[in-house]
Each structure stands twice: as C-alpha cells, then as structure tokens.
Amino acid sequence: MIATVYVVFADAAEAERIAETVVEAGLAACANIMAPCRSIYRWQGKVERAEEVPVLFKTVRTEALITRIAQLHSYDVPAAVAWPITGSHPAYAEWVEAETLA
C-alpha cells in the first residue's frame, strides 16, 4: 500500500538534502518540499516556536523511509508520520510502487 510520509525539518537545506538522499536510494518516489511553516510545540516542559519546513514523501517503504530519515535528521525526535493512501489514480499508485519497491 502506498503512503504519504509527513516530516518537518529545521530548514530548507536539510529538507532538500534528506529528500534527495531518500529519493536517490529508492525509499521515496517523490518528495514535495513545502513552504516554511510556523510551529508551536511543547518540548522539555516549555512551549517553543520555530519556523520549520514540511515535506511530503510518497512511498511503499514506510518503515524503511522513516528509519532512514530519523538517522539523517538533525532533531532528537523528528516528527515523521505516515498517512496510508486509501485511494488514488491507479497509474499514480503504480508509479510510486515501481519507484520504491526494493
């Protein structure tokens, strides 16, 4: 089953570097680097604010992708979550599968 994996990064350079690495490795068929967003979150007992860069990855290798992103990510606890795709254009699903199946 294909999935979209949502991850936020500290900045655009990190997002691009990791996106290129996992696409080249065949862990993701595509990565959409989005505009910076403002994040407000609780970390170690304090409310923090940061500008982050969200990225949407398309894959069938969800666990391997999240594991690799965590290895490369600058955060101690990277936000990396998978959303299963329950419906899509058949050709799109075939493309994601073809680009990410090992």
PyRosetta script that sets phi, psi and omega in degrees:
from pyrosetta import init, pose_from_sequence

init()
pose = pose_from_sequence("MIATVYVVFADAAEAERIAETVVEAGLAACANIMAPCRSIYRWQGKVERAEEVPVLFKTVRTEALITRIAQLHSYDVPAAVAWPITGSHPAYAEWVEAETLA")
pose.set_psi(1, 136.6)
pose.set_omega(1, 177.9)
pose.set_phi(2, -79.3)
pose.set_psi(2, 156.0)
pose.set_omega(2, -180.0)
pose.set_phi(3, -144.5)
pose.set_psi(3, 157.1)
pose.set_omega(3, 168.0)
pose.set_phi(4, -104.9)
pose.set_psi(4, 129.5)
pose.set_omega(4, 177.6)
pose.set_phi(5, -108.6)
pose.set_psi(5, 123.1)
pose.set_omega(5, -178.8)
pose.set_phi(6, -99.2)
pose.set_psi(6, 128.3)
pose.set_omega(6, 180.0)
pose.set_phi(7, -140.6)
pose.set_psi(7, 141.4)
pose.set_omega(7, 171.2)
pose.set_phi(8, -110.4)
pose.set_psi(8, 144.6)
pose.set_omega(8, -177.9)
pose.set_phi(9, -122.3)
pose.set_psi(9, 161.0)
pose.set_omega(9, -177.7)
pose.set_phi(10, -65.4)
pose.set_psi(10, -33.1)
pose.set_omega(10, -179.5)
pose.set_phi(11, -160.2)
pose.set_psi(11, 173.0)
pose.set_omega(11, -176.2)
pose.set_phi(12, -65.3)
pose.set_psi(12, -35.7)
pose.set_omega(12, -179.4)
pose.set_phi(13, -63.7)
pose.set_psi(13, -44.5)
pose.set_omega(13, 178.2)
pose.set_phi(14, -65.2)
pose.set_psi(14, -43.0)
pose.set_omega(14, 179.1)
pose.set_phi(15, -58.7)
pose.set_psi(15, -46.7)
pose.set_omega(15, -178.8)
pose.set_phi(16, -67.3)
pose.set_psi(16, -42.7)
pose.set_omega(16, -179.8)
pose.set_phi(17, -61.4)
pose.set_psi(17, -47.2)
pose.set_omega(17, -178.4)
pose.set_phi(18, -72.0)
pose.set_psi(18, -39.5)
pose.set_omega(18, 177.7)
pose.set_phi(19, -59.1)
pose.set_psi(19, -46.6)
pose.set_omega(19, 179.9)
pose.set_phi(20, -63.6)
pose.set_psi(20, -40.2)
pose.set_omega(20, -179.6)
pose.set_phi(21, -61.3)
pose.set_psi(21, -46.9)
pose.set_omega(21, -175.6)
pose.set_phi(22, -76.6)
pose.set_psi(22, -29.7)
pose.set_omega(22, 175.4)
pose.set_phi(23, -69.8)
pose.set_psi(23, -44.5)
pose.set_omega(23, 177.8)
pose.set_phi(24, -60.4)
pose.set_psi(24, -33.7)
pose.set_omega(24, -179.0)
pose.set_phi(25, -80.7)
pose.set_psi(25, -5.0)
pose.set_omega(25, -179.7)
pose.set_phi(26, 78.4)
pose.set_psi(26, 15.7)
pose.set_omega(26, 177.4)
pose.set_phi(27, -83.9)
pose.set_psi(27, -22.2)
pose.set_omega(27, 176.2)
pose.set_phi(28, -138.2)
pose.set_psi(28, 143.3)
pose.set_omega(28, 177.1)
pose.set_phi(29, -79.4)
pose.set_psi(29, -28.5)
pose.set_omega(29, -172.8)
pose.set_phi(30, -159.6)
pose.set_psi(30, 152.7)
pose.set_omega(30, 172.9)
pose.set_phi(31, -135.3)
pose.set_psi(31, 124.8)
pose.set_omega(31, 175.7)
pose.set_phi(32, -101.2)
pose.set_psi(32, 109.6)
pose.set_omega(32, 178.4)
pose.set_phi(33, -87.4)
pose.set_psi(33, 121.2)
pose.set_omega(33, -173.7)
pose.set_phi(34, -96.2)
pose.set_psi(34, 174.0)
pose.set_omega(34, 177.6)
pose.set_phi(35, -67.7)
pose.set_psi(35, 152.8)
pose.set_omega(35, 177.1)
pose.set_phi(36, -55.3)
pose.set_psi(36, 149.2)
pose.set_omega(36, 177.0)
pose.set_phi(37, -127.8)
pose.set_psi(37, 161.1)
pose.set_omega(37, 175.1)
pose.set_phi(38, -97.1)
pose.set_psi(38, 128.4)
pose.set_omega(38, 178.5)
pose.set_phi(39, -114.6)
pose.set_psi(39, 136.8)
pose.set_omega(39, 173.5)
pose.set_phi(40, -123.3)
pose.set_psi(40, 122.0)
pose.set_omega(40, -172.7)
pose.set_phi(41, -150.8)
pose.set_psi(41, 159.9)
pose.set_omega(41, 176.0)
pose.set_phi(42, -94.9)
pose.set_psi(42, 128.7)
pose.set_omega(42, 179.0)
pose.set_phi(43, -141.4)
pose.set_psi(43, 121.1)
pose.set_omega(43, 179.0)
pose.set_phi(44, 52.6)
pose.set_psi(44, 44.9)
pose.set_omega(44, 173.9)
pose.set_phi(45, 83.1)
pose.set_psi(45, 1.0)
pose.set_omega(45, -179.4)
pose.set_phi(46, -123.9)
pose.set_psi(46, 150.1)
pose.set_omega(46, 173.3)
pose.set_phi(47, -85.0)
pose.set_psi(47, 123.4)
pose.set_omega(47, -177.5)
pose.set_phi(48, -113.1)
pose.set_psi(48, 159.8)
pose.set_omega(48, 173.7)
pose.set_phi(49, -131.7)
pose.set_psi(49, 140.3)
pose.set_omega(49, 179.4)
pose.set_phi(50, -155.9)
pose.set_psi(50, 153.4)
pose.set_omega(50, 169.0)
pose.set_phi(51, -93.2)
pose.set_psi(51, 127.7)
pose.set_omega(51, -178.6)
pose.set_phi(52, -130.7)
pose.set_psi(52, 166.8)
pose.set_omega(52, -179.7)
pose.set_phi(53, -118.2)
pose.set_psi(53, 111.7)
pose.set_omega(53, 177.6)
pose.set_phi(54, -81.5)
pose.set_psi(54, 147.2)
pose.set_omega(54, 177.9)
pose.set_phi(55, -134.5)
pose.set_psi(55, 138.5)
pose.set_omega(55, 174.2)
pose.set_phi(56, -109.0)
pose.set_psi(56, 120.8)
pose.set_omega(56, 178.4)
pose.set_phi(57, -105.3)
pose.set_psi(57, 143.0)
pose.set_omega(57, 176.2)
pose.set_phi(58, -110.0)
pose.set_psi(58, 129.9)
pose.set_omega(58, -173.0)
pose.set_phi(59, -160.7)
pose.set_psi(59, 165.0)
pose.set_omega(59, 163.3)
pose.set_phi(60, -114.7)
pose.set_psi(60, -2.8)
pose.set_omega(60, -177.8)
pose.set_phi(61, -107.2)
pose.set_psi(61, 57.0)
pose.set_omega(61, -171.3)
pose.set_phi(62, -55.7)
pose.set_psi(62, -54.1)
pose.set_omega(62, -176.2)
pose.set_phi(63, -63.5)
pose.set_psi(63, -44.3)
pose.set_omega(63, 179.6)
pose.set_phi(64, -63.7)
pose.set_psi(64, -39.5)
pose.set_omega(64, 179.3)
pose.set_phi(65, -64.3)
pose.set_psi(65, -49.4)
pose.set_omega(65, -178.9)
pose.set_phi(66, -62.3)
pose.set_psi(66, -40.7)
pose.set_omega(66, 178.3)
pose.set_phi(67, -60.9)
pose.set_psi(67, -45.1)
pose.set_omega(67, -179.0)
pose.set_phi(68, -67.7)
pose.set_psi(68, -41.9)
pose.set_omega(68, 177.8)
pose.set_phi(69, -59.9)
pose.set_psi(69, -43.6)
pose.set_omega(69, 179.9)
pose.set_phi(70, -61.2)
pose.set_psi(70, -36.2)
pose.set_omega(70, 178.2)
pose.set_phi(71, -66.3)
pose.set_psi(71, -34.2)
pose.set_omega(71, -175.6)
pose.set_phi(72, -92.4)
pose.set_psi(72, -17.6)
pose.set_omega(72, -170.8)
pose.set_phi(73, -73.6)
pose.set_psi(73, 147.0)
pose.set_omega(73, 179.5)
pose.set_phi(74, -80.4)
pose.set_psi(74, -16.9)
pose.set_omega(74, -178.9)
pose.set_phi(75, -83.0)
pose.set_psi(75, 147.0)
pose.set_omega(75, 173.4)
pose.set_phi(76, -63.7)
pose.set_psi(76, -38.2)
pose.set_omega(76, -178.9)
pose.set_phi(77, -129.9)
pose.set_psi(77, 84.3)
pose.set_omega(77, -178.9)
pose.set_phi(78, -70.1)
pose.set_psi(78, 139.2)
pose.set_omega(78, 173.5)
pose.set_phi(79, -78.5)
pose.set_psi(79, 105.6)
pose.set_omega(79, 179.5)
pose.set_phi(80, -138.5)
pose.set_psi(80, 109.0)
pose.set_omega(80, -176.6)
pose.set_phi(81, -130.6)
pose.set_psi(81, 148.1)
pose.set_omega(81, -179.1)
pose.set_phi(82, -107.0)
pose.set_psi(82, 137.8)
pose.set_omega(82, 173.8)
pose.set_phi(83, -115.3)
pose.set_psi(83, 112.2)
pose.set_omega(83, 179.0)
pose.set_phi(84, -64.9)
pose.set_psi(84, 141.9)
pose.set_omega(84, 177.6)
pose.set_phi(85, -94.2)
pose.set_psi(85, 114.9)
pose.set_omega(85, -177.4)
pose.set_phi(86, -93.6)
pose.set_psi(86, -9.3)
pose.set_omega(86, 176.9)
pose.set_phi(87, -158.6)
pose.set_psi(87, 141.1)
pose.set_omega(87, 177.7)
pose.set_phi(88, -163.0)
pose.set_psi(88, 168.3)
pose.set_omega(88, 173.0)
pose.set_phi(89, -62.8)
pose.set_psi(89, 130.9)
pose.set_omega(89, -176.7)
pose.set_phi(90, -54.0)
pose.set_psi(90, -40.4)
pose.set_omega(90, -179.4)
pose.set_phi(91, -65.4)
pose.set_psi(91, -35.0)
pose.set_omega(91, 177.2)
pose.set_phi(92, -64.2)
pose.set_psi(92, -47.8)
pose.set_omega(92, 179.2)
pose.set_phi(93, -60.3)
pose.set_psi(93, -41.9)
pose.set_omega(93, 178.4)
pose.set_phi(94, -62.0)
pose.set_psi(94, -40.8)
pose.set_omega(94, 179.3)
pose.set_phi(95, -64.3)
pose.set_psi(95, -47.4)
pose.set_omega(95, 179.3)
pose.set_phi(96, -59.7)
pose.set_psi(96, -45.9)
pose.set_omega(96, 179.5)
pose.set_phi(97, -61.9)
pose.set_psi(97, -44.2)
pose.set_omega(97, -178.5)
pose.set_phi(98, -63.8)
pose.set_psi(98, -34.9)
pose.set_omega(98, -176.9)
pose.set_phi(99, -83.8)
pose.set_psi(99, -15.5)
pose.set_omega(99, -173.5)
pose.set_phi(100, -123.5)
pose.set_psi(100, -7.6)
pose.set_omega(100, 177.7)
pose.set_phi(101, -75.2)
pose.set_psi(101, 132.4)
pose.set_omega(101, -178.2)
pose.set_phi(102, -79.6)
pose.dump_pdb("model.pdb")
